[in-house]
């Protein structure tokens, strides 16, 4: 008898590539595309067998998944075309009755809710402080009663998502790559480890493995993008428990 862990499936959760800002559903920058291409090439060089490539629904995650696949194929790797997965979306937050994304600044938040203007955003109990926080995601992570998902809600969502991947027989013993957002990655860490860090570098994240009995294991996952920087100007963030990763929101 052995106590060696047997993993049914592994999902590598990666942050999307660089964007110019977070004021809406913006595409990747040229650097962001280069980061994703380089990450795909690195996966191919490592011989990581990818059973499925998933992304969130935003332009930045879809762009990243497509460029990642292109880079992997350049090096002879095989990967299915990326598919959007609802589970990889940003936290569900509500403003004026509408689901909104964690956009940067009151104008971008107000633009997502037809009955709301910038003044209304400033009068919101949650968003008044959210738009002024040095680390907006960190403010949400530690907030006990946001207007929508808590960090734990998102962490539990990703746990259930990961376990569901083991329902596909062809994926057993293989890796699923999932392109998502920094709030999701930071929530997963917060949920599993009880702390949080600055934004992870682009195309970096966490590996979440599903054991034979459904138990979950989380480890940090660092992708090499070669000569292409995986970070832009470091965001304000909050460093906890010795973590020194940096990036932008």
C-alpha positions as CSV (number, residue, x, y, z in Angstrom):
1,X,0.0,0.0,0.0
2,X,1.2,3.5,-0.8
3,X,0.2,7.0,0.4
4,X,1.4,8.5,-2.8
5,X,-1.1,11.0,-4.1
6,X,-2.8,10.1,-7.4
7,X,-4.2,13.1,-9.3
8,X,-7.1,12.7,-11.5
9,X,-6.7,16.0,-13.4
10,X,-4.8,19.2,-13.1
11,X,-6.1,22.7,-14.0
12,X,-3.5,25.4,-14.5
13,X,-5.1,28.8,-13.9
14,X,-3.3,31.6,-15.6
15,X,-3.7,35.3,-15.7
16,X,-4.4,36.9,-19.1
17,X,-1.8,38.9,-20.9
18,X,-1.1,42.6,-20.5
19,X,-3.9,45.2,-21.2
20,X,-3.5,48.9,-21.5
21,X,-6.0,49.5,-18.6
22,X,-9.0,48.0,-16.9
23,X,-11.6,50.6,-17.9
24,X,-13.7,48.2,-19.9
25,X,-13.6,45.0,-21.9
26,X,-10.3,45.9,-23.7
27,X,-8.1,43.6,-25.9
28,X,-4.5,42.7,-25.2
29,X,-1.7,45.0,-26.0
30,X,1.0,43.9,-28.4
31,X,3.1,43.0,-25.4
32,X,0.2,41.0,-24.0
33,X,-0.1,38.9,-27.3
34,X,3.7,38.3,-27.2
35,X,3.5,37.2,-23.6
36,X,0.7,34.6,-24.5
37,X,2.6,33.4,-27.5
38,X,5.8,32.9,-25.4
39,X,3.9,31.1,-22.7
40,X,2.4,28.7,-25.3
41,X,5.8,28.0,-26.7
42,X,7.2,27.3,-23.2
43,X,4.4,24.8,-22.5
44,X,5.2,23.0,-25.7
45,X,8.9,22.9,-24.8
46,X,8.1,21.5,-21.4
47,X,6.1,18.7,-23.0
48,X,3.0,19.5,-21.0
49,X,0.1,17.6,-22.6
50,X,-2.9,19.9,-22.6
51,X,-6.3,18.1,-22.8
52,X,-8.4,21.3,-23.0
53,X,-7.8,25.1,-23.3
54,X,-10.5,27.3,-21.6
55,X,-10.9,31.0,-21.1
56,X,-13.1,33.6,-19.5
57,X,-15.6,35.5,-21.7
58,X,-13.6,38.8,-21.9
59,X,-11.6,40.0,-24.9
60,X,-8.4,39.8,-22.9
61,X,-8.8,36.2,-21.8
62,X,-10.0,35.0,-25.2
63,X,-7.2,36.9,-27.0
64,X,-4.7,35.3,-24.5
65,X,-6.1,31.8,-25.1
66,X,-5.9,32.1,-28.9
67,X,-2.3,33.5,-28.8
68,X,-1.3,30.8,-26.3
69,X,-2.6,28.1,-28.6
70,X,-0.8,29.7,-31.6
71,X,2.5,29.8,-29.7
72,X,2.2,26.2,-28.5
73,X,1.4,25.0,-32.1
74,X,4.5,26.9,-33.4
75,X,6.6,24.5,-31.4
76,X,4.8,21.4,-32.5
77,X,2.5,21.2,-29.6
78,X,-1.1,19.9,-29.9
79,X,-4.0,21.7,-28.3
80,X,-7.7,22.0,-29.0
81,X,-9.1,25.4,-30.0
82,X,-9.9,27.4,-26.9
83,X,-13.5,27.3,-25.4
84,X,-15.1,29.9,-23.2
85,X,-16.0,28.7,-19.7
86,X,-18.5,30.6,-17.6
87,X,-16.7,29.5,-14.4
88,X,-13.7,31.6,-15.3
89,X,-15.5,34.9,-15.2
90,X,-14.6,37.7,-12.8
91,X,-16.5,38.0,-9.5
92,X,-20.2,38.7,-9.9
93,X,-20.8,42.2,-8.4
94,X,-23.9,44.3,-8.8
95,X,-24.5,48.0,-9.2
96,X,-28.0,49.4,-9.8
97,X,-29.3,45.9,-10.4
98,X,-26.8,45.0,-13.1
99,X,-23.9,42.6,-13.0
100,X,-20.7,44.6,-13.5
101,X,-17.0,43.8,-13.8
102,X,-14.3,45.2,-11.5
103,X,-13.5,48.1,-13.9
104,X,-11.0,50.9,-13.0
105,X,-12.6,54.2,-12.0
106,X,-16.2,55.5,-11.5
107,X,-16.9,56.2,-15.2
108,X,-16.1,52.6,-16.2
109,X,-18.3,51.3,-13.4
110,X,-21.2,53.6,-14.2
111,X,-21.1,52.7,-17.9
112,X,-22.0,49.1,-17.0
113,X,-25.3,50.0,-15.3
114,X,-27.8,52.1,-17.3
115,X,-29.5,53.8,-14.4
116,X,-26.2,54.8,-12.7
117,X,-24.0,57.8,-13.1
118,X,-20.6,58.7,-11.6
119,X,-22.1,60.5,-8.7
120,X,-24.2,57.4,-7.9
121,X,-21.0,55.3,-7.9
122,X,-19.5,57.7,-5.3
123,X,-22.6,57.3,-3.1
124,X,-22.5,53.5,-3.2
125,X,-21.4,52.1,0.2
126,X,-19.1,49.6,-1.4
127,X,-18.0,51.3,-4.6
128,X,-17.2,54.6,-2.9
129,X,-14.2,53.0,-1.2
130,X,-13.5,50.5,-4.0
131,X,-12.7,53.2,-6.6
132,X,-10.4,55.0,-4.1
133,X,-8.5,51.9,-2.9
134,X,-4.9,51.5,-3.7
135,X,-5.5,47.8,-4.3
136,X,-9.1,47.5,-5.6
137,X,-9.0,43.7,-5.7
138,X,-7.5,43.5,-2.2
139,X,-10.3,45.7,-0.9
140,X,-12.8,43.3,-2.4
141,X,-11.0,40.2,-1.1
142,X,-11.2,41.4,2.5
143,X,-14.7,42.9,2.4
144,X,-17.1,41.0,4.4
145,X,-20.3,42.0,2.5
146,X,-19.7,43.1,-1.1
147,X,-22.7,43.6,-3.4
148,X,-22.2,40.1,-4.9
149,X,-19.6,37.4,-4.7
150,X,-17.2,37.3,-1.8
151,X,-13.7,35.9,-2.2
152,X,-14.9,32.6,-0.7
153,X,-17.7,32.4,-3.2
154,X,-15.3,32.7,-6.1
155,X,-12.9,30.2,-4.4
156,X,-15.7,27.6,-3.9
157,X,-16.8,28.2,-7.5
158,X,-13.3,27.4,-8.8
159,X,-13.1,24.3,-6.6
160,X,-16.3,22.9,-8.0
161,X,-15.2,23.8,-11.5
162,X,-11.9,21.9,-11.0
163,X,-13.6,18.8,-9.7
164,X,-16.0,18.8,-12.6
165,X,-13.1,18.4,-15.0
166,X,-12.5,14.9,-13.7
167,X,-15.9,14.0,-15.2
168,X,-14.3,13.8,-18.6
169,X,-12.6,10.4,-19.0
170,X,-10.2,11.6,-21.7
171,X,-8.9,14.3,-19.3
172,X,-7.9,11.9,-16.5
173,X,-4.2,12.3,-15.7
174,X,-3.8,15.3,-18.0
175,X,-3.7,19.1,-17.8
176,X,-6.4,21.6,-18.5
177,X,-5.2,25.2,-19.0
178,X,-7.7,27.9,-18.0
179,X,-7.1,31.6,-18.8
180,X,-8.8,33.9,-16.2
181,X,-8.4,37.1,-14.3
182,X,-6.4,38.3,-11.3
183,X,-9.3,38.6,-8.9
184,X,-10.2,35.0,-9.6
185,X,-6.6,33.9,-9.0
186,X,-6.2,35.9,-5.8
187,X,-9.6,34.6,-4.5
188,X,-8.4,31.0,-5.1
189,X,-5.3,31.7,-3.1
190,X,-7.2,33.5,-0.4
191,X,-9.7,30.6,-0.2
192,X,-7.0,27.9,0.0
193,X,-4.2,29.6,1.9
194,X,-6.0,32.3,3.9
195,X,-3.7,35.1,2.6
196,X,-3.3,37.1,-0.5
197,X,-0.5,38.7,-2.6
198,X,0.0,41.4,-5.2
199,X,-1.3,40.8,-8.7
200,X,0.4,37.7,-10.2
201,X,2.5,38.4,-13.3
202,X,0.8,37.9,-16.6
203,X,0.5,34.3,-17.8
204,X,1.3,33.1,-14.2
205,X,-1.0,31.7,-11.7
206,X,-1.8,28.5,-9.8
207,X,-2.0,24.8,-10.4
208,X,-5.1,23.2,-8.8
209,X,-5.0,19.4,-8.8
210,X,-7.9,17.1,-8.1
211,X,-7.1,13.9,-6.3
212,X,-8.7,10.5,-6.7
213,X,-11.0,11.2,-3.8
214,X,-11.8,14.7,-5.0
215,X,-9.4,16.5,-2.6
216,X,-7.7,19.5,-4.0
217,X,-4.1,20.7,-3.9
218,X,-2.9,24.2,-4.8
219,X,0.6,25.3,-5.8
220,X,1.9,28.4,-7.4
221,X,2.6,28.1,-11.1
222,X,5.2,30.2,-12.9
223,X,5.3,30.2,-16.7
224,X,8.4,31.3,-18.5
225,X,7.9,34.0,-21.2
226,X,11.6,34.0,-22.1
227,X,12.9,37.5,-23.0
228,X,9.5,39.0,-22.9
229,X,8.7,40.5,-19.5
230,X,5.7,38.9,-17.7
231,X,5.1,42.1,-15.6
232,X,4.4,45.7,-16.5
233,X,4.6,48.5,-13.9
234,X,4.0,46.9,-10.5
235,X,0.6,47.6,-9.1
236,X,0.2,48.9,-5.5
237,X,-1.0,45.6,-4.1
238,X,-0.4,44.1,-0.7
239,X,2.4,41.7,0.0
240,X,1.6,39.0,2.6
241,X,3.3,35.9,3.9
242,X,6.6,36.6,2.1
243,X,5.1,36.7,-1.4
244,X,6.9,39.1,-3.6
245,X,5.1,38.7,-7.0
246,X,4.2,41.9,-8.7
247,X,2.1,43.1,-11.6
248,X,-0.7,45.5,-12.5
249,X,-4.3,45.2,-11.6
